[in-house]
Amino acid sequence: MSDPTPKSYDCVAEARRIRDRISAEIAGMTHEELARWFSEYRYSDPFLQQLADRARPAADAPRAGSPSR
């Protein structure tokens, strides 16, 4: 059996590092603060950012069955 080739990039370690950074950033936020954080988040992927931008106006629209002001 041959020795495994050392990894140049560890995806699992990177995912955990990102998760820990985000968890520390949003720890203790209220629901309203989290909603604002998500709405202001800028994605590095242009396609994901385009999807988020499209979804934002729909999120601001009144929900079905809720009274409009």
C-alpha contacts under 8 A as a table, 3 or more apart, distances in Angstrom:
res1	aa1	res2	aa2	distance
7	K	10	D	6.31
10	D	13	A	5.42
10	D	14	E	6.27
11	C	14	E	5.08
11	C	15	A	6.10
12	V	15	A	5.12
12	V	16	R	6.21
13	A	16	R	5.15
13	A	17	R	6.14
14	E	17	R	5.02
14	E	18	I	6.21
15	A	18	I	5.20
15	A	19	R	6.07
16	R	19	R	5.00
16	R	20	D	6.03
17	R	20	D	5.21
17	R	21	R	6.23
18	I	21	R	5.09
18	I	22	I	6.21
19	R	22	I	5.26
19	R	23	S	5.99
20	D	23	S	5.05
20	D	24	A	6.13
21	R	24	A	5.27
21	R	25	E	6.22
22	I	25	E	4.95
22	I	26	I	6.22
23	S	26	I	5.42
23	S	27	A	5.79
24	A	27	A	5.27
26	I	29	M	5.63
26	I	34	L	7.10
29	M	32	E	7.88
29	M	33	E	5.56
29	M	34	L	6.01
30	T	33	E	5.09
30	T	34	L	6.17
31	H	34	L	5.12
31	H	35	A	6.17
32	E	35	A	5.09
32	E	36	R	6.24
33	E	36	R	5.10
33	E	37	W	6.04
34	L	37	W	4.90
34	L	38	F	6.17
35	A	38	F	5.24
35	A	39	S	6.17
36	R	39	S	5.03
36	R	40	E	6.10
37	W	40	E	5.30
37	W	41	Y	6.06
38	F	41	Y	5.13
39	S	56	R	7.22
42	R	49	Q	6.56
43	Y	46	P	6.91
43	Y	48	L	6.27
43	Y	49	Q	5.09
44	S	48	L	7.87
44	S	49	Q	7.30
45	D	48	L	5.41
45	D	49	Q	6.24
46	P	49	Q	5.01
46	P	50	Q	6.10
47	F	50	Q	5.08
47	F	51	L	6.37
48	L	51	L	5.10
48	L	52	A	6.20
49	Q	52	A	5.03
49	Q	53	D	6.08
50	Q	53	D	5.09
50	Q	54	R	6.24
51	L	54	R	5.15
51	L	55	A	6.26
52	A	55	A	5.11
52	A	56	R	6.29
53	D	56	R	5.41
53	D	57	P	7.70
54	R	57	P	6.63
54	R	58	A	7.67
55	A	58	A	5.42
55	A	59	A	6.43
56	R	59	A	5.11
56	R	60	D	6.55
57	P	60	D	5.20
57	P	61	A	6.53
58	A	61	A	5.23
59	A	62	P	7.92
62	P	66	S	6.57
62	P	67	P	7.74
62	P	68	S	6.56
63	R	66	S	5.50
